[in-house]
Amino acid sequence: MTVEPRPRVPARLATVLAISTLALAACTSANASDDGADEVGPGELQSRSVDIGDGRELFLECMGEGAPTVVLESGIHDSSEYWTVSQLLTPAVGPPVMQALAETNRVCRYDRPGTVVPGEPRAITDRSTPVPMPRTVGDSVADLHALLQAAEVPGPYVIVAHSWGGMIGQLYARTHPEEVAGLVLVDAFAPALRDLLGDKWETYIEVVNDPPGETLNAQEDYEKYDIDASVDQVLEAPSLPDIPLVVMSKTAPFPDFPSDAGMTTADLEAVWPAAQETLVDLLPNTPHQIATGSIHYIQVTEPDLVTSAARLVMSRAAGAPDG
């Protein structure tokens, strides 16, 4: 089997939780016609700004029909566009995750305040009302709950969450267990990283909040988190409910850290697998799917794997045989 090399990551965007958003911005247009990103698919496409109270609105887009509703949660700084594009790693196939899941289910994506929309030029989203930064995952959970209620998005929900979004997905399920039917963690951030990284932790969270080479992080609206407070919120929350869970992990290394960062990519790679295992251990008999050859953005490079994981969770939640 021939495997394509992983997408090139410009050195100026060597961030520990992302491949280049510039490269992915390019694949937005490159893959739109090839992978169906321009097509509505089954069910009516609904894009709108939703009033969540306190003078704030959040952008929400839903498509497809069928229960349970799938809610897509992006990583830190990322708008929801990354669920609608692909940059395929051979032999993966499209369509992108949102379009694929909409063939059988209602699927919704939304923009958190301060996240970056790919394109030329890249820009902080103006589709969701700005808020003071930094935030906590508790703030994001409250926003998501208010959004789903205000928009009357029918539950229960299967949350498919990438990277830092896994913290939001976890805390949502722990806070609103009656609303969540299942969870897919896509190379997700794990609270255990704080202990595993030891004296590298402070450096790591600085790089997460302020990726080297990023030009938008000087804007006061750019998404940032109080990461320590957020980790505490997840660790102190009630246990994860007994729901179907799938954990997905990449194998390709993160981009290189700047030489003066105070830590190296090797430092992070040395502990990332152990951190992923702590997510697998959240619930008994959790499948751990290894996306061999994939970078951190598994939903972009291997959308078919993420789609299959979501359908496995939905099948288990329904009590039906897989497949």
Sequence and secondary structure as in RCSB ss.txt:
>XXXX:A:sequence
MTVEPRPRVPARLATVLAISTLALAACTSANASDDGADEVGPGELQSRSVDIGDGRELFLECMGEGAPTVVLESG
IHDSSEYWTVSQLLTPAVGPPVMQALAETNRVCRYDRPGTVVPGEPRAITDRSTPVPMPRTVGDSVADLHALLQA
AEVPGPYVIVAHSWGGMIGQLYARTHPEEVAGLVLVDAFAPALRDLLGDKWETYIEVVNDPPGETLNAQEDYEKY
DIDASVDQVLEAPSLPDIPLVVMSKTAPFPDFPSDAGMTTADLEAVWPAAQETLVDLLPNTPHQIATGSIHYIQV
TEPDLVTSAARLVMSRAAGAPDG
>XXXX:A:secstr
          GGG BTTBS HHHHHHHHHHTTTTTTTT   SS  EEEEEEEETTEEEEEEEE   SSEEEEE  
TTB GGGGS     TT   S HHHHHTTTS EEEE  TT EE SSS EE SSS    S B HHHHHHHHHHHHHH
TT  S EEEEEETTHHHHHHHHHHH GGGEEEEEEES   TTHHHHHGGGHHHHHHHHHS TT SGGGSTTS  B
 HHHHHHHHHHS    S  EEEEEE S      TTSSS HHHHHHHHHHHHHHHHTTSTT  EEEETT  S HHH
H HHHHHHHHHHHHHHHHT    
